[in-house]
């Protein structure tokens, strides 16, 4: 078993658990993938981090701070994505949140193909949850 096999195993396990709406367990598998030790972050780790943030928004309504042993460069890579803008807009700016979700709908659908339950229907649900209380 190689390093990449480990990342893929935990990433795909998280995807499968998202499909089953087992949010805490999916988040745990994504976190294992994200925090796997490495010198340089993998594209799989970045994708797992994106999905982990979406799962946290769905299950808790907020994102958690990554452990100190997560790669700092991975966090910097996330800052350049629409996912970061979405996560930052969530708690306080519903209009910006809806605009980001609408503007980047194709990106979210493309990146999350196979996990549309995390993106399409739940983007609306996240917005409604925030506006309703």
C-alpha positions as CSV (number, residue, x, y, z in Angstrom):
1,X,0.0,0.0,0.0
2,X,1.4,3.4,-1.0
3,X,0.9,6.9,0.4
4,X,-1.5,7.8,-2.5
5,X,-3.5,4.6,-1.8
6,X,-4.0,5.7,1.8
7,X,-5.2,9.2,0.6
8,X,-7.5,7.8,-2.0
9,X,-8.9,5.2,0.4
10,X,-9.9,7.9,3.0
11,X,-11.1,10.4,0.4
12,X,-13.4,7.9,-1.3
13,X,-14.6,6.6,2.0
14,X,-15.6,10.1,2.9
15,X,-17.4,10.5,-0.4
16,X,-19.3,7.2,0.2
17,X,-20.3,8.3,3.7
18,X,-21.5,11.7,2.4
19,X,-23.8,9.8,0.0
20,X,-25.1,8.0,3.0
21,X,-25.4,11.3,5.0
22,X,-23.1,10.0,7.7
23,X,-21.6,13.5,8.3
24,X,-19.4,12.9,11.4
25,X,-17.7,9.8,10.0
26,X,-17.3,11.4,6.5
27,X,-15.7,14.4,8.2
28,X,-13.3,12.1,10.1
29,X,-12.2,10.3,6.9
30,X,-11.6,13.6,5.1
31,X,-9.6,14.9,8.1
32,X,-7.4,11.8,8.0
33,X,-6.7,12.4,4.3
34,X,-6.1,16.1,4.9
35,X,-3.7,15.7,7.8
36,X,-1.7,12.8,6.3
37,X,2.0,13.7,6.7
38,X,3.7,14.9,3.5
39,X,6.3,17.4,2.3
40,X,4.1,18.8,-0.4
41,X,0.3,18.7,-0.3
42,X,-1.4,16.4,-2.8
43,X,-4.4,17.4,-5.0
44,X,-6.3,14.7,-3.2
45,X,-5.7,16.4,0.1
46,X,-6.9,19.7,-1.3
47,X,-10.1,18.1,-2.6
48,X,-10.6,16.3,0.8
49,X,-10.2,19.7,2.6
50,X,-12.8,21.3,0.3
51,X,-15.3,18.5,1.0
52,X,-14.5,18.5,4.7
53,X,-15.4,22.2,4.9
54,X,-18.7,21.6,3.1
55,X,-19.5,18.6,5.3
56,X,-18.8,20.7,8.4
57,X,-21.1,23.5,7.2
58,X,-23.9,21.0,6.6
59,X,-23.5,19.1,9.9
60,X,-22.5,21.9,12.3
61,X,-23.2,25.1,10.6
62,X,-19.5,26.2,10.9
63,X,-16.0,24.9,10.1
64,X,-13.5,23.8,12.6
65,X,-9.9,24.9,12.7
66,X,-7.5,22.3,11.3
67,X,-5.0,20.6,13.6
68,X,-1.6,22.2,13.9
69,X,0.0,19.3,12.1
70,X,-2.0,20.0,8.9
71,X,0.2,21.3,6.1
72,X,0.3,25.1,6.1
73,X,0.7,25.1,2.3
74,X,-2.5,23.2,2.0
75,X,-4.4,25.9,3.8
76,X,-2.8,28.5,1.6
77,X,-3.9,26.6,-1.5
78,X,-7.5,26.6,-0.2
79,X,-7.5,30.3,0.2
80,X,-7.3,30.7,-3.5
81,X,-10.5,28.8,-4.2
82,X,-14.2,29.7,-4.3
83,X,-14.7,27.2,-1.4
84,X,-12.8,29.5,0.9
85,X,-15.0,32.5,-0.2
86,X,-18.1,30.3,0.4
87,X,-17.0,29.2,3.9
88,X,-16.0,32.8,4.9
89,X,-19.4,34.2,3.6
90,X,-21.5,31.6,5.4
91,X,-21.8,32.9,8.9
92,X,-22.7,36.5,8.2
93,X,-23.3,37.4,4.5
94,X,-26.2,35.4,3.0
95,X,-26.4,37.5,-0.2
96,X,-22.7,36.9,-0.9
97,X,-23.2,33.2,0.0
98,X,-26.0,32.9,-2.6
99,X,-24.0,34.8,-5.2
100,X,-20.9,32.6,-4.7
101,X,-23.1,29.4,-4.9
102,X,-24.8,30.7,-8.0
103,X,-21.6,32.0,-9.7
104,X,-19.6,28.9,-9.0
105,X,-22.4,26.3,-9.4
106,X,-20.7,24.7,-12.3
107,X,-17.4,24.5,-10.5
108,X,-19.0,22.9,-7.4
109,X,-20.8,20.5,-9.6
110,X,-17.7,19.6,-11.6
111,X,-15.4,19.2,-8.7
112,X,-17.9,17.3,-6.6
113,X,-19.3,15.1,-9.4
114,X,-20.8,12.1,-7.7
115,X,-21.4,14.1,-4.5
116,X,-24.1,16.3,-5.7
117,X,-25.9,15.8,-2.4
118,X,-23.1,17.9,-0.9
119,X,-23.3,20.6,-3.5
120,X,-26.5,21.3,-5.3
121,X,-29.3,20.5,-2.9
122,X,-27.4,21.3,0.2
123,X,-26.1,24.7,-1.0
124,X,-29.7,25.8,-1.0
125,X,-30.3,24.1,2.4
126,X,-27.2,25.8,3.9
127,X,-28.6,29.2,2.8
128,X,-32.1,28.4,4.1
129,X,-30.7,27.2,7.4
130,X,-28.8,30.4,7.9
131,X,-31.7,32.7,7.0
132,X,-34.3,30.8,9.1
133,X,-32.3,30.6,12.2
